[in-house]
């Protein structure tokens, strides 16, 4: 074997990558399809308001909570094995969801879908780590993997709309069955098996601590984002943080920790993880505000607002495609910090969104933001996975996914709270507005728009003008905060990654070659 250069992937690995993209494509489609199916399943199953929230949220909670345990489990029992088990379970849970006869049974099926889904993302990403040892090829593979996820978000509404227009809501869940069937059938032929040769024992208490800490914290953050600050969500976040501290202390004390905290000692790993969280903190939070702005302030229909998001999706895919090409010759810190500077400028454009140019400014700003952060998503994820030893790639992948879940939930809470505080401080209710309408208007823009429908035209126009101006101010303050956060990420990338060479520079470390040889004999 030639130890002077990393092993290069061949046709089998690239065909295997196509199989690995399938689960990510399905997971992203599944997110948007459910949103479209909510009216139909609500009419059929008649869930209560609380049950409807759990139908939507339990899937994400289970994925977030089980990512770390499943990532570590894949390192121990075999990543291909866990992927195939998870794919089979996802297909079975999809059937259970499709044939759910009550809200309770659908919630249970969605929970099982979340647990199964938690096996897919870290397993696919960690398998890419051991299939593609050449840095250039691995960066390209990760960009294609991410493009699959983004592509699913783009085509999800189209696929879901076509299904729901011609068939019942159950078909939205059955979509996962043929996709997982392809994964389970093709996986053993195209994917290698890999497991940690010295895995050690799994500590059950650490699994429980990890699961509880993540689910409790994200539950609290989502509640704050949805309903504002309250005793229950704040206590949930506090409890989650305390459990996280207990979990970390336990890992330091164990001979075989569930999560090897030495991963954070690598600057590429810890800095990539931190900057990813910062950028993902901004995306969902500001994105939710702009979605409301397009519909409730500018008056676009949901379809029109959705069509105006297509430039953002195209920008992400373009960024994913360009990042590996640039990374062959340009230092990563230049690509990532330069891209994030574009992102910061894009978010800053939202602070000027008003008047006749508002729509163009919002769409342009969002498009620049997503285009600029694409290199960080590809190269940062590549560094997280590539800096971890091959036997810890599953845990590293799970940490990356979990950090992004935290970033998204925290961003919704933080930016939603900023915008809401500014909105409530600036909104004024015209004289003569009924007390109940005034209360709804002071609470949220959506409540104000709905309540204004029952007012005389002149009074409704005055109220809507006030609340829309207040909401615009809140969005602009949140956007300015987001631009500052992204600017911090620019500095982190420019300073902390300046010594990292392009992918086509010095060859990969010997650990990559050792990892290639550690693939389980007879499983390729």
Residue pairs with C-beta under 8 A, 6 or more apart in sequence:
1 513
1 517
3 510
3 513
4 507
5 134
5 507
6 133
6 134
6 135
6 507
6 508
6 512
6 513
7 133
7 134
7 512
7 513
7 516
8 133
8 134
8 137
9 131
9 132
9 133
9 134
9 137
9 141
12 190
13 131
13 132
15 190
16 127
16 131
16 190
16 191
16 192
17 128
17 131
17 132
17 141
17 144
17 145
19 182
19 183
19 186
19 187
19 190
19 191
20 124
20 127
20 128
20 145
20 191
21 124
21 144
21 145
21 148
22 148
22 179
22 182
22 183
23 83
23 87
23 90
23 120
23 121
23 124
23 179
23 180
23 183
24 120
24 121
24 124
24 145
24 146
24 148
24 149
24 152
25 148
25 149
25 151
25 152
25 179
26 90
26 152
26 175
26 176
26 179
26 180
27 117
27 120
27 121
27 149
27 152
28 148
28 149
28 150
28 151
28 152
28 153
28 156
29 152
29 153
29 155
29 156
29 159
29 160
29 175
30 113
30 156
30 175
30 176
31 153
31 156
32 153
32 156
32 157
32 160
33 156
33 159
33 160
33 163
33 172
33 175
34 55
34 56
34 59
34 172
35 56
36 157
36 160
36 161
36 164
36 172
37 160
37 164
37 169
37 172
38 52
38 55
38 56
40 164
40 168
40 169
41 47
41 55
41 106
41 169
42 52
44 168
44 169
45 100
45 101
45 102
45 103
45 106
46 103
47 55
47 103
47 106
48 103
51 103
51 104
51 107
52 103
54 107
54 110
55 103
55 106
55 107
55 110
57 222
58 107
58 110
58 111
58 114
59 110
59 111
59 113
59 114
59 117
60 114
60 218
60 405
61 114
61 215
61 218
61 219
62 110
62 111
62 112
62 113
62 114
62 115
62 117
62 118
62 215
63 114
63 115
63 117
63 118
63 121
63 405
64 118
64 214
64 215
64 218
64 402
64 405
64 406
64 409
65 118
65 210
65 211
65 212
65 214
65 215
65 218
66 114
66 115
66 118
66 119
66 211
67 118
67 121
67 122
67 214
67 398
67 401
67 402
67 405
68 210
68 214
68 258
68 259
68 395
68 398
68 399
68 402
69 118
69 207
69 210
69 211
69 258
70 82
70 86
70 118
70 119
70 122
70 123
70 398
71 122
71 123
71 126
71 394
71 395
71 396
71 397
71 398
71 399
71 401
72 202
72 258
72 259
72 394
72 395
72 398
73 82
73 202
73 394
74 81
74 82
74 83
74 119
74 122
74 123
74 126
74 195
74 394
75 126
75 195
75 196
75 199
75 391
75 392
75 393
75 394
75 395
76 195
76 196
76 199
76 202
77 195
78 193
78 194
78 195
78 520
78 523
79 123
79 126
79 127
79 130
79 193
79 194
79 195
79 393
79 394
80 123
80 127
80 187
80 188
80 191
80 192
80 193
80 194
80 523
81 193
82 119
82 123
83 119
83 120
83 123
83 124
83 127
83 183
83 187
83 191
84 183
84 184
84 187
84 188
85 119
86 116
86 117
86 118
86 119
86 120
86 123
87 116
87 119
87 120
87 180
87 183
87 184
87 187
88 180
88 184
89 112
89 115
89 116
89 119
90 113
90 116
90 117
90 120
90 176
90 180
91 176
91 177
91 180
91 181
91 184
92 112
93 109
93 112
93 113
93 116
94 113
94 173
94 174
94 175
94 176
94 177
94 180
95 173
95 174
95 177
96 105
96 108
96 109
96 112
97 106
97 109
97 110
97 113
97 173
98 170
98 171
98 172
98 173
98 174
99 170
100 106
100 109
109 173
121 397
121 398
121 401
122 394
122 395
122 397
122 398
122 401
123 394
123 397
124 145
125 142
125 145
125 381
125 385
125 393
125 397
125 400
125 401
126 194
126 385
126 393
126 394
126 396
126 397
127 191
127 192
127 194
128 138
128 141
128 142
128 145
128 385
129 138
129 385
129 386
129 388
129 390
129 393
129 396
129 397
129 515
130 192
130 194
130 390
130 393
130 515
130 516
130 519
131 141
131 191
131 192
132 138
132 141
133 508
133 512
133 513
133 515
133 516
134 508
135 382
135 386
135 503
135 504
135 507
135 508
136 324
136 327
136 328
136 503
136 504
138 382
138 385
138 386
138 503
139 323
139 324
139 327
139 378
139 379
139 382
139 503
140 324
142 378
142 381
142 382
142 385
143 320
143 321
143 323
143 324
143 378
144 320
146 320
146 377
146 378
146 381
147 317
147 320
147 321
150 313
150 316
150 317
150 320
151 317
153 313
154 310
154 313
157 306
159 175
160 172
163 171
163 172
163 175
164 171
164 172
192 519
192 520
192 523
192 524
193 519
193 520
193 523
193 524
194 390
194 515
194 518
194 519
194 520
195 391
195 520
196 391
196 392
197 391
197 518
198 391
199 256
199 391
200 255
200 256
201 256
202 256
202 258
203 250
203 254
203 256
203 257
203 258
205 250
206 247
206 250
206 251
206 254
206 257
206 258
206 259
207 258
209 243
209 246
209 247
209 250
210 247
210 258
210 259
212 240
212 243
213 240
213 241
213 243
213 244
213 246
213 247
214 240
214 402
214 405
214 406
215 240
216 236
216 237
216 239
216 240
216 243
217 236
217 237
217 240
217 241
217 244
217 406
217 409
218 240
218 405
218 406
218 409
219 233
219 236
219 240
220 232
220 233
220 234
220 235
220 236
220 237
220 238
220 239
220 240
221 233
221 237
221 406
221 409
221 410
221 412
221 413
222 409
222 412
222 413
223 230
223 232
223 233
223 236
224 230
224 233
224 234
224 237
224 413
224 416
224 417
225 409
225 412
225 413
225 416
225 417
227 233
228 417
228 420
229 417
247 259
248 261
250 257
251 257
251 258
251 259
251 260
251 261
252 261
259 395
259 399
260 392
260 395
263 269
263 270
263 387
263 388
263 392
263 395
263 396
263 399
264 270
264 273
266 387
266 388
267 496
268 383
268 384
268 386
268 387
268 497
268 500
269 383
269 384
269 387
269 388
269 396
271 492
271 493
271 496
271 497
272 379
272 380
272 381
272 383
272 384
272 387
273 380
273 384
273 399
273 400
273 403
274 492
275 336
275 340
275 376
275 380
275 489
275 492
275 493
276 376
276 377
276 380
276 381
276 384
276 400
276 403
276 404
276 407
277 403
277 404
277 406
277 407
278 407
278 485
278 486
278 488
278 489
278 492
279 340
279 343
279 373
279 376
279 377
279 407
279 486
279 489
280 404
280 407
280 408
280 411
281 407
281 408
281 410
281 411
281 414
281 485
282 347
282 369
282 411
282 415
282 482
282 485
282 486
283 369
283 370
283 373
283 408
283 411
284 408
284 411
284 412
285 411
285 412
285 413
285 414
285 415
285 416
285 478
285 482
286 347
286 350
286 369
286 411
286 415
286 475
286 478
286 479
286 482
287 366
288 412
288 415
288 416
289 415
289 416
289 419
289 474
289 475
289 478
289 479
290 350
290 362
290 366
290 475
291 305
292 445
292 446
292 471
293 353
293 358
293 362
293 471
293 472
293 475
294 300
294 304
294 305
294 308
294 359
294 362
295 301
295 302
295 305
296 445
296 446
296 449
296 468
296 471
297 358
297 445
297 468
297 471
297 472
298 358
298 359
300 308
308 359
308 363
309 366
311 363
311 366
311 367
312 363
312 366
312 367
312 369
312 370
313 370
314 367
315 367
315 368
315 370
315 371
315 374
316 370
316 371
316 374
318 371
318 374
319 339
319 370
319 371
319 372
319 373
319 374
319 375
319 377
319 378
320 374
320 377
320 378
322 374
322 375
323 335
323 374
323 375
323 378
323 379
324 378
324 503
326 335
326 375
327 335
327 375
327 379
327 502
327 503
327 504
328 502
328 503
328 504
329 502
329 504
330 502
331 497
331 498
331 500
331 501
331 502
332 379
332 383
332 497
332 500
332 502
333 493
333 494
333 495
333 496
333 497
333 498
333 500
335 375
335 379
336 375
336 376
336 379
336 380
336 493
336 497
337 490
337 491
337 493
337 494
337 497
338 375
339 371
339 372
339 373
339 374
339 375
339 376
340 372
340 373
340 376
340 486
340 489
340 490
340 493
341 372
341 490
342 368
342 371
342 372
343 368
343 369
343 370
343 371
343 372
343 373
343 486
344 372
344 483
344 486
344 487
344 490
345 368
345 372
345 483
346 364
346 365
346 366
346 367
346 368
346 369
346 370
346 371
346 372
347 365
347 369
347 479
347 482
347 483
347 486
348 365
348 479
348 480
348 483
349 361
349 362
349 364
349 365
349 368
350 361
350 362
350 365
350 366
350 475
350 476
350 479
350 482
351 476
351 479
351 480
351 483
352 361
352 476
353 361
353 362
353 365
353 472
353 475
353 476
353 479
354 472
365 479
369 486
373 486
376 489
376 493
381 400
383 500
384 396
384 397
384 399
384 400
385 393
385 396
385 397
385 400
386 508
387 396
388 395
388 396
389 511
389 515
390 511
390 512
390 514
390 515
390 516
390 518
391 515
391 518
415 478
415 481
415 482
418 474
418 477
418 478
418 481
419 471
419 474
419 475
419 477
419 478
420 444
420 474
421 474
422 470
422 473
422 474
422 477
422 478
423 444
423 445
423 467
423 470
423 471
423 473
423 474
424 442
424 443
424 470
426 469
426 470
426 473
426 474
427 441
427 442
427 448
427 466
427 467
427 470
428 466
428 470
429 438
429 441
429 442
429 463
429 466
430 459
430 462
430 463
430 466
432 459
433 441
433 455
433 459
433 463
434 455
436 451
437 451
437 452
437 454
437 455
437 463
440 447
440 448
440 450
440 451
441 447
441 448
441 451
441 452
441 463
441 466
441 467
445 467
445 468
445 470
445 471
448 463
448 464
448 467
449 464
449 467
452 460
452 463
452 464
453 460
455 463
